[in-house]
């Protein structure tokens, strides 16, 4: 099992920014595709962004041009920079590998609340 330590969530005003971090437990981090997911109250969990081992990224339409996923293989860490945040971005955010996500194997997540 791959384990992550997440940080960086919190309360932010609409239009503000936050950066989430996801520290990876294994030295083989650079070989893993990593996804960021979120789950809002009453909603199903959705994939927000993905970054491949080569650094290619994909985003769900609702966050394009506002969120940026990046990785630092030397630090075994993936980041999600979130700008121009909206109330509808409020959710618990998770990082995970696609394989563990498909197995419904999740960590603790981090709460992001966008509210005035």
C-alpha positions as CSV (number, residue, x, y, z in Angstrom):
1,X,0.0,0.0,0.0
2,X,1.2,3.5,-0.9
3,X,0.7,6.0,1.9
4,X,0.5,9.8,1.7
5,X,0.7,12.7,4.2
6,X,-1.4,15.6,3.1
7,X,-1.2,19.2,4.2
8,X,-2.2,22.7,3.2
9,X,-6.0,22.8,3.5
10,X,-8.0,25.3,5.4
11,X,-10.5,28.2,5.1
12,X,-10.1,30.7,2.3
13,X,-12.2,33.6,0.9
14,X,-13.7,33.3,-2.6
15,X,-11.1,34.3,-5.1
16,X,-8.3,33.2,-2.8
17,X,-5.6,30.6,-3.2
18,X,-4.4,27.5,-1.4
19,X,-1.6,25.0,-2.1
20,X,-2.1,21.4,-1.1
21,X,0.9,19.1,-0.6
22,X,1.0,15.3,-0.7
23,X,4.1,13.6,0.6
24,X,4.7,10.1,-0.6
25,X,5.9,7.3,1.6
26,X,8.1,5.5,-1.0
27,X,11.3,6.3,-2.7
28,X,9.8,4.9,-5.9
29,X,7.5,8.0,-6.0
30,X,8.7,9.0,-9.5
31,X,7.3,5.8,-11.0
32,X,3.7,6.6,-10.0
33,X,0.9,8.5,-11.7
34,X,-0.7,10.6,-9.0
35,X,-4.2,12.0,-8.9
36,X,-6.0,14.6,-6.9
37,X,-9.6,13.9,-6.0
38,X,-12.3,15.7,-4.0
39,X,-15.6,14.9,-2.3
40,X,-18.1,17.6,-1.4
41,X,-20.8,16.8,1.1
42,X,-23.6,14.8,-0.5
43,X,-21.6,14.3,-3.7
44,X,-19.6,11.5,-5.1
45,X,-15.8,11.7,-5.1
46,X,-14.5,13.2,-8.4
47,X,-11.1,13.3,-9.9
48,X,-9.8,16.8,-10.1
49,X,-6.3,16.5,-11.7
50,X,-3.7,13.9,-12.6
51,X,0.0,14.1,-13.2
52,X,1.9,11.4,-14.9
53,X,5.5,10.2,-14.3
54,X,6.6,12.4,-17.2
55,X,4.8,15.4,-15.7
56,X,1.9,15.5,-18.1
57,X,-1.2,16.9,-16.5
58,X,-5.0,16.6,-17.0
59,X,-7.8,18.5,-15.2
60,X,-11.5,18.3,-14.9
61,X,-13.2,21.1,-16.7
62,X,-14.4,22.9,-13.6
63,X,-10.8,23.6,-12.4
64,X,-9.0,24.2,-15.7
65,X,-7.0,27.4,-15.7
66,X,-7.4,27.7,-12.0
67,X,-5.7,24.7,-10.5
68,X,-2.2,23.5,-11.3
69,X,-0.8,20.1,-10.3
70,X,3.0,19.6,-10.1
71,X,5.4,17.1,-8.6
72,X,8.9,17.3,-7.1
73,X,10.4,13.9,-7.4
74,X,13.4,14.8,-5.3
75,X,11.0,15.5,-2.4
76,X,8.6,12.7,-3.1
77,X,5.8,15.3,-3.1
78,X,2.9,16.3,-5.3
79,X,1.3,19.7,-5.1
80,X,-2.1,21.2,-6.1
81,X,-2.0,24.9,-6.5
82,X,-5.6,26.2,-6.4
83,X,-6.3,29.8,-7.5
84,X,-9.4,31.8,-7.9
85,X,-11.2,29.5,-5.5
86,X,-15.0,29.3,-5.6
87,X,-17.5,28.2,-2.9
88,X,-18.2,25.1,-5.1
89,X,-14.6,24.0,-4.6
90,X,-15.3,23.3,-1.0
91,X,-14.6,19.6,-0.4
92,X,-12.3,17.2,1.2
93,X,-9.3,16.8,-1.1
94,X,-7.3,13.6,-1.5
95,X,-4.2,12.5,-3.3
96,X,-3.9,8.9,-4.4
97,X,-2.7,6.6,-7.1
98,X,-5.3,5.6,-9.6
99,X,-4.9,2.0,-8.7
100,X,-5.7,2.6,-5.0
101,X,-8.5,4.9,-5.9
102,X,-10.1,2.1,-8.0
103,X,-9.8,-0.1,-5.0
104,X,-11.5,2.5,-2.9
105,X,-8.4,2.7,-0.7
106,X,-8.2,6.3,0.6
107,X,-6.2,8.3,3.1
108,X,-7.5,11.0,5.5
109,X,-7.8,13.8,3.0
110,X,-7.6,17.5,3.8
111,X,-10.5,19.9,4.1
112,X,-10.8,22.9,1.9
113,X,-13.5,25.4,2.6
114,X,-14.2,28.4,0.4
115,X,-16.5,30.9,2.2
116,X,-16.9,34.5,3.0
